[in-house]
Amino acid sequence: MGKVCAVVVTYNRKEKLEKCILKLLNQQGSECDILVVDNDSNDGTREMINDSFLAQGVIYYNTGANLGGAGGFEFGVKEAVSRGYDYIWIMDDDTWPSETALAELFKADKLLSGNWGFLSSIAYWTDGTICRMNIQKRNIFKHVGKKEYKTNISPIEMCSFVSLLVKSEIVRELGLPIGEYFIWTDDYEFTGRISRKYRCYMVTDSKVVHAMDRHIRVDFARDDSSRLERYHYIYRNDVHCYRQYGIWGWLYIFLKNIYTILNVLLHANSSKLDRIRIVIQGMIEGISFNPSIRKVN
């Protein structure tokens, strides 16, 4: 097994980040270095890292600005690959890996004889149920189901950045996550880009907790009206991500957005026209949105 670097992106969640780092330092049967990308937090994150973890070898970068999750992962993966690590283990700051999460990924690597593009852990919420935000996708239309959870290694095409293992050689070949996405869909675009060329897998025995504050999927129709404008990223980014799949991708975008608009009309308690405007404007913007896929020199 080569050298592994866990890349953790954080922003103003030092308590959750601290637990994530402790879980990473406590991995059994396999080990990793830790690289924290801080999107310019102002909650004492830097001081917490300096006081508690620099002496334990944790690498810390403050980006100097909020690059969003996508920009943070682009920054961190580039830095880890540039440092010569063989594998990059990607996760959010509220990801708490079990003691054997990494070791189980490498057991799968051995069973697959190294023939994989990425490996994805199962994410649970704090109550022990499968985290709704992180269910892997078998293809652009379908998520995994009961059948896949009964098998340790199952093929998938897309997954979140909540415990994703990828080879540095594949990052060098296919490029980094797209930082210009800022937030949302950057994980599906990146993993979809890899799975279009290489077989990729979900590893059921590799377990993490995704300690989200609320156990819900993104619900644009019911979210607070003060948060609406940030949603234009998801509708713009979805178009760029799924149009890579040709007619099937466009069909997915059309069906998803029709469903979203109907959901807004039926269930939104306020700002229905604003919500529909954001969906339509995001989709229109996505048609001409052509962010660059950067590579590691």
C-alpha positions, 0 to 999 in steps of 0.5 A: 500500500502506498502513502495515503493523505486524508484531505478534509475541507472545513469552514467554521466547524472546529468542534466537528473538525476536531472529532474528524481529525481524532478519528483519522489519527485513530485508524487501525490496520491502515494509516494516513497523513492529514491535510486540512483545507480551511476556507478562512474560518473565523471561529478559532479553527487555526488556533485549535489546529496549532494547539492540538494537532500540528505537533502530530503532523497534521498539515494545515492550509488556510485558503484566505477566502471561502472557496466553497466546498468545491474550491476547497477540495480542488485546492486540497486534492491538488496539494496532496497529489503534488506532495507525492501521495499515492492515494487521496482520501476525501471527506468533509469536516463532519465526517467521522470514520470508524476505526477500520474505515480506511483498512476496509477500503484497502481490503477491497483494493486487494480483492479488486487487484487494484482495478478501480477508479474510486472507492466509496464508504457507507455513510451513516447518520448519528442515529445509525441509519443510512445518511440520506444525503450520501446514498451512492448512485448506480447510474444517473437515474438510480441510487443503490438499494437493499441489494447493494447493501447486502454485498460488500463490494458493489459497482457504482457511478457517482457518490459524495465526498464523504469518504472517497478514496481515489488514486493520485495517478487517476487525478493526474490523468483526469483532473481535479474536482472543479472548484468553480462549482463552489458548492454542490454537484462537484462530487457527482461530476468528479466521480462521474468523470472517473467512472465513465472510464474506470470501474468504481465501487461502494465498500459496505464494510467501510463505515463513516458517520456523517454528522449533519445537523439535520438528517434531511436531503436538500429540500429547496421547496421547504428551505428558508427563503433567506437561503434561496439564492445559494441554490442557483449553484446546484441547478447550474452545476447539475446541467454542466455535470449531467450534460456530459451524458448526452441525451440521457443526461438532458432527460435527467435534468429535465425530469429533475427540474420539472419535479422540483418546480412541481414540488415548489408549487405544491409544498413551498410556504413562501417565495414560490415564484422566486424559487421557480426563477432560481431553478430556471435561471440556474438551468439557463446559466448551466447551458453555457457554463464551461468551467475548466478542469485543472490538472496537477503539473 
